Amino acid sequence: MMEDEELEFVEDLEAILHLTPEVQLAIEQVFPSQDPLDRTDFNAVEYINTLFPTEQALEEAQKAIQQLFGKIKDIKDKAEKSEQMVKEITRDIKQLDHAKRHLTTSITTLNHLHMLAGGVDSLEAMTRKRQYGEVANLLQGVVNVLEHFQKYMGIPQIRQLSERVKAAQSELGTQILADFEEAFPAQGSKKSGGPSIVLRDACLVANVLDPRIKQEIIKKFIRQHLSEYLVLFQENQDVAWLDKIDRRYAWIKRQLVDYEEKYGRMFPEEWCMTERISVEFCHITRTELAKLMRTRAREIEVKLLLFAIQRTTNFEGLLAKRFSGCTLNDGPGKKPETPLEPTNPFLEDEDNVSEKDEDLDRNSSDELGSSEPKKPKAPDNPFHGIVSKCFEPHLYVYIESQDKNLGELIDRFVADFRAQGPPKSGTDEGGAVLPSCADLFVYYKKCMVQCSQLSTGEPMIALTTIFQKYLREYAWKILSGNLPKTSTNSGGLTISSLLKEKEGSEVAKFTMEELCLICSILSTAEYCLATTQQLEEKLKEKVDKTLMERINLTGEMDTFSTVISNSIQLLVQDLDAACDPALTAMSKMPWQSVEHVGDQSPYVTSVIMHIKQNVPIIRDNLASTRKYFTQFCIKFTNSFIPKFINHLFRCKPISMVGAEQLLLDTHSLKTVLLDLPSIGSQVVRKAPASYTKIVVKGMTRAEMILKVVMAPHEPSVVFVDNYIKLLADSNPETFQKILDMKGLKRSEQGTMLELFRQRLPNPPSGPDSGPSLSFSAPTPEQESSRIRKLEKLIKKRIQ
């Protein structure tokens, strides 16, 4: 069994290794070879027998192999001996390298020691002679050389040299401070000696000494240089008050010019002494002004405060142009608080934001923003707020003033509206945004720019509260307060007068001027809504990030949205009320006695007349707010169609001819309502799909009601099924109204109602089941085709 398995394995292996002649030929062409091992018919046994034909040949091969192994061992032994020899040679070389390195280090150290010893001796001699020019360069070199001996401080001689260097530095510092004290004595002492070459060189030495020496020199010099300022502008001096704040800034400008002329070359340029003097002046001024304003807070008026702030911010801007602000973080004095945002959010120069804001275009569609590309923001002013921050605790004066000014502005708007009256119809004013609205936001912009220059903290929040207050007052007093009042008088139409009225004889409840006023108020409210949203965004941009969440004008935007809704509702109520007498007349007409179908009924003519009177005026005056005109159309349709259907149910009993006449009237009204958005317009626009859907759905129901009325009530089952199919209304009250319109007796109605309840399909079970039925009503195209057939039938009867 084992032999058979081995035989099968060999055969399988040969089958796998066997290549077709074509493949073998291709391999030979790609890799030609004369080696017998590469032949396809290679036989290992024959090949070995060819190499070693006898046993003696085999023994000779083994001897050759042994000789080869011996030669390899000899070569290995010689290689190991060579490696050992190389290691011995390199060890000697490394010792020589270490000796060379140590010798070089010793020579260098000795040279440094010689330089250090000589330098210390020279430094002490030059210090005694006040040769600061030579000391400045020598001291820096000695300090650099001494750094090389930090690891040798354990050697007494080295430590002694280091102590002598420190003593020389200390002596130099004390000596230089004394020289400056002598040259620039405190106020009341002898007159200062002024700049000299010795002091200039002393400043160079101070750069190498302890930084505290440099800071002390700067501090004493600036204190002495500004000592006169503290005397001239003491709290009890007349020039110290805000009305003469210009004199403070004029004084420092003169001092800076004087400094440049006298001391500009004495101090190194990198000390930025001119900027340091200015910064210290600002710190002193802010402290003194804050103390003075706390003492005389009752004397601060808004004009005086704004004058002082404007002059101060102008001075801070001048500092930003002259200096980089590099000393604000490391110089003497307190680092100023976070700089305020210097740029104007309305893309105007801050220094020029004043009365010119009053002359802005009042017809602009965006007072607080622009679709034009914005100019790049100016770089931040590092000096902004360095002095003017002291005014922030007193900005309540400004806020109170703006509260008062805005209150007076709203009162003036009210008075102007009463004096000028509503926009005149037939003029460009009708339906336009009220000019007072643009004036209000222009003033808001001016206030926000001013306040953002003063503070981005709590004063901005207080100003926002004032803005909110007067946005609501504008909405109440100017907009809502001037909407025309509705009247309970319905117009007093009688059936006889309605039937006799001619087109144009009936006037809508609101006059044309009142309609224009409502549209104007609506447009103004929309403008205010959009601009208030932009105002909120701009306020958030200007206020500190930590206070952004407290800026919220949503309530004010909701107020303007309410004004818009009320205006639309007034327009809808007016047109709706104008159509009421016509619908009342329709319900009181004797439809049972109508003998033939004619043109549209007088009540239809009356409704169309009122629509043609009101809608074009409203559309033209809401041309800039098209979406609200669409809302008006939708709301009117949603109000008129249910009311029309309710009056339709009151038309009882109705004859077949009367029902046909009503169907014709309904189709006429449907046509007019579908054309409502563009009625009376030379430019015909397709009505919005949402509006068309409402009209088709509502008026189709009215047509289905009349078709059910026109259908014979016998057999009853067919009538009931037809009703359920056409109206899809499971309410028995609606079905009974249909029976009343047909003029059926109560006994007949009872039978029909019972049958109706029986024929109603069972409502679907489950959570989605509802009380109403759901049937597939005819499509608008199908209904339109049926109406056209009815019109043709009516025309044939008339002929």
VENLIN-V967651 format. One record per pair of residues at least 12 apart in sequence whose C-alpha atoms are under 6 Angstrom apart, sorted by the first residue. I is the first residue (numbers start at 0). J is the second residue. D is the distance in Angstrom with one decimal. If there is no record, write none. Layout:
BEGIN
i | j | d
I | J | D
I | J | D
END
This chain:
BEGIN
i | j | d
131 | 200 | 5.2
131 | 201 | 5.5
132 | 200 | 5.0
135 | 203 | 5.9
135 | 204 | 4.5
199 | 265 | 4.6
221 | 276 | 5.9
241 | 307 | 5.8
281 | 386 | 5.6
285 | 386 | 4.8
285 | 389 | 5.7
289 | 389 | 5.3
301 | 396 | 5.8
301 | 397 | 5.4
315 | 382 | 5.6
315 | 383 | 5.7
319 | 380 | 5.8
324 | 381 | 6.0
335 | 385 | 5.5
338 | 381 | 6.0
338 | 383 | 5.3
338 | 384 | 5.8
339 | 383 | 5.9
361 | 437 | 5.3
421 | 516 | 5.8
423 | 512 | 5.9
424 | 512 | 5.1
429 | 515 | 5.1
430 | 515 | 5.3
430 | 518 | 4.8
430 | 519 | 3.7
430 | 620 | 4.2
431 | 519 | 5.1
432 | 519 | 5.7
432 | 522 | 5.6
432 | 523 | 4.5
433 | 523 | 6.0
455 | 542 | 4.5
455 | 543 | 5.5
456 | 543 | 5.9
478 | 520 | 5.7
492 | 580 | 5.8
494 | 584 | 5.4
498 | 601 | 5.8
507 | 577 | 5.8
517 | 566 | 6.0
518 | 620 | 5.9
521 | 563 | 5.2
521 | 566 | 5.9
524 | 559 | 5.3
528 | 556 | 5.3
528 | 559 | 5.7
567 | 631 | 5.7
571 | 635 | 5.2
578 | 606 | 5.4
581 | 602 | 4.7
586 | 646 | 5.5
586 | 649 | 5.4
586 | 650 | 4.7
590 | 653 | 5.0
590 | 657 | 4.9
591 | 652 | 5.7
591 | 653 | 4.5
591 | 654 | 4.5
593 | 657 | 5.3
596 | 660 | 5.3
599 | 664 | 5.4
633 | 690 | 5.8
651 | 740 | 4.3
652 | 740 | 4.6
652 | 741 | 5.5
652 | 742 | 4.7
653 | 740 | 5.6
653 | 741 | 5.8
655 | 709 | 5.6
703 | 725 | 6.0
707 | 722 | 6.0
708 | 741 | 5.9
719 | 755 | 5.9
727 | 772 | 5.8
727 | 774 | 5.4
729 | 771 | 5.9
END
